[in-house]
Amino acid sequence: MTKELKLSIENLYEFFSVYPLGSEITGCPCCVSNTDKEKIHSKPLKELEGEDLDRYAFKAMTTWGNVEDFKHFLPRIFELLSTGNLLVDTFIVLGKLEYAKWTTWKETEQEVIKVFLLEWWTDMSNNRTYFDIYDFVEIYKIVGDLNQLLDRWEINFEDNSFKNLIYFIEYYFDDMANYDGWFKKAGSIFKDDIFQWFKSKKKIIEEGFFYYEKSNDEFVENISNALYLVENVE
């Protein structure tokens, strides 16, 4: 985790600390058990684990608690999400923002959320050992600015950023070309802009082919496939 991501998480805790933990958070008795309720009260906020918050993150506001309750837990939920320690899918967690009408929240709260998402994306695209298209699309839907995300994806051979680029192109190019799968959620502008971005990376993809040519035969084939796709972008 980068120091910038750590700082953005600390800021979430700071700005949302004004929302205290309620002594009892009402939940639908058919959906939320007493054991579920006990878990979210079992430890200080920063010590709650994924297994303590998974159920709440899934049920928050729809059948368990209100917006202010969600704001109390938001920093820890987002922290666990960014470290891969939450079982709930990203689209569900970030979808809670829309459900809570987060664009009507205080501007400072909106800003720290956006900063967190940008720093999470930066860490994810450059350091994570695999590319998660689902996280990418969901973050884009909240941030609303594709250029901000792509500018933070600094492609080089010293970390995982280049490998993630190749994986993205090779495994998701057809879905984007056919406007299928997860990309339907992002919109046509997303697709067009991504394809132009791919074209702008042709040179470094070529350089990557020669960089890995003698050290990783399997990955070189992946690079070759990605290069072929990019060269045929209209």
N, C-alpha and C positions, 0 to 999 in steps of 0.2 A: 504494500500500500504506500502511495506517495505521501510526502509530508503535506502536500496541498489537499489531498483527499482527507487526511486526518484532521486538518484544520477546518475543512468544510463540515465535517461531522461534529467537531467541537462547537462550531457556530450553530448547528441545528440544536444541540443540547441547550446552548445559552439562550437562543431566541424563543424556544418553546418551553423553557423552564417555568414560565408564568402560568402554565396550565397544570394544576396539581392533580395527583391521583385521587380519584373519588374513593371514598370508603367502600362504596358498593356501586358497581357498574351494571346496570340492568341489562339482561339479555333474554332472548326468547327461550323459555324453558324447554322447548322442543329441540333447540339447536345448541344451547349452551348449558353445560353441566356445572354442578358445584365444583367439581375438580378443575374444570376449565377456569372458573372464576378464581379459584385459589392460586392457580399457577401465575396469573398476572400480578398477584399481590404478594408472591412468595419471596421476592428479592428486590433490592434497589433497582431502579430502572436500568442502569448501565450494566447490571449483572444478570439481567434476564437473558436466557438463551433462546435459540430458535424454537426448541420444543415447548418453551413457556409461552411464546408469542405466536406460533404458527396458527393456532385456532383463532385467536383474536384478530390477527392480520387478515384472515380470510373472511371473518364475520363482522368486522368493524363497521359500525353505523347502520348496516343493513338489518342486522338482527341482534347487534350487541353494542350498546353504548351510543354516544352522540359525537358530534364533531369535536368538542373540546376534549373528550376522552381520547379520541384519535390523535389529536395534537399532542397530548401528553406522551403517548407511546411512539409517535412518529420518528423522533431521532434514533431510538434504538431499533425500530423496525427497519429504517433505512440503512443503518449501520450494518445490521445482520444481512440485509439484502446485498449490500455491496461487497461483503466478504464471503458470500455464498453459503451462509449459515442459516438461511431461512428457506423452508420448503415451499412456501407459497410463491407462485409464479409472479414475475415482475409485472405482467400486464394486470394482474389482480391488485397488487399493491399500489402501483401508480394510478390504476383506475379509481382507487379510493379518493385520489385528489379531485378528480372530476366529479365524483359523487358528492364530495364535500364542498363543491363549488369554490375550489381553492383560489381562483382568480378574483374572488371577492374578499380574500383575507388581506391582512395588513401587507403593504408593499414590502416591508422588511422581511416578512415571513415568506412571501413569494420569492424574493431575491435569494435568500439563503437556500431555499429548495433548488432553485435553478443552478446556483453555484455548485451545490453538492452534486447534482446530476451531471454537470459538465466535468467536474473533477473525477467523478466515478467513471464516466465515459473515457476520459483521458487515460486513467489507470488501466481500464479494461482494454482499450484498443492497443495500447503500447506494451502492456505487461502480462495480460492474461494469456495462458497457454492455449486457448481456443477462442474462436470468434463466435459470439452468440448474437445471431441476427434478431432474435426476439427482444433482447435487452436494447439493442441499437434502435429498433423501430419505436419501442415504447418511450425511450428517452427522447427521441426526435419529436414524438407527438406532444410531449410536455414542453420541451424547450422551444420547438417551433422554428428553429433556425438551423438548417442543415449545414450551412457554411461554418457555423461555429463548431460543429462537431467534426467536420472534415479537417478544418484547420488545426485541430488538436491531435489529429492522427498523424504524427510525424514519422513517416516511413523511413526506417533504416535497418541495418543488419545486426545491430548490437543488442536489440531486445526482441520482443515477439511481434512488433508492429508489421514487419514485412511478411512474416508467416501468416498473420491474421488477414492481411490484404489478399494474399494468394488464396487462402481458404475461402474468403468472402466471394471472390470472383468465381473460383472453380465450382463451388457448391451452390451458389445462389444466382448465378448469372441468368440461367434459364427461367427461374421463377420471376425475376425482374423483367426479362424480355417478354414474357407472356403475361406480365402483370398479374401474377398468381400468388397464392399462399399469403404469407404475412404482409407482402407488399401492398395488397389491396387496402390495408389499414393506413398506409402512409400517404397514398395519393400519387397521381401521375407526375407531379412536379418532382417529387422525391426520386422517382425512377429516372427521369431525364437528366437530372442534375448528377445523380450517381454515375450514370454512364459517361457523362462528360468528364467526371473526375477520374474514372477508370482510364480514359484516354490520356489524361494528363500524367498518369503514372506509368506509361509505356516504357519510358527510358529506364526508370529504376527497376522495373520488372526485368528488362533485358540485362541490366547490370547484375541483378540477383541470380539470373541463370548462370552467368560466368562465376559469380561469387561462390555458388554452391555446387558447381559442375563436378568438382573432383572429391567432394566430401559427402554428398547426400544424393544418391541416384534417384531414390524414390521422390524426394522433394523436387528435384530438378524436373521430373516428369510433371509434377503439379504446376510448377512455374511455366513450363512449356504450354500446358493446357490453358492456363490463365492468359498467357501472352497471345495465344491464338484467338481467344474470345475477345480480348481487348482490341486486337488489330482489326476485328470485323465489326466493331462498333461504328454505326453510321454517324 
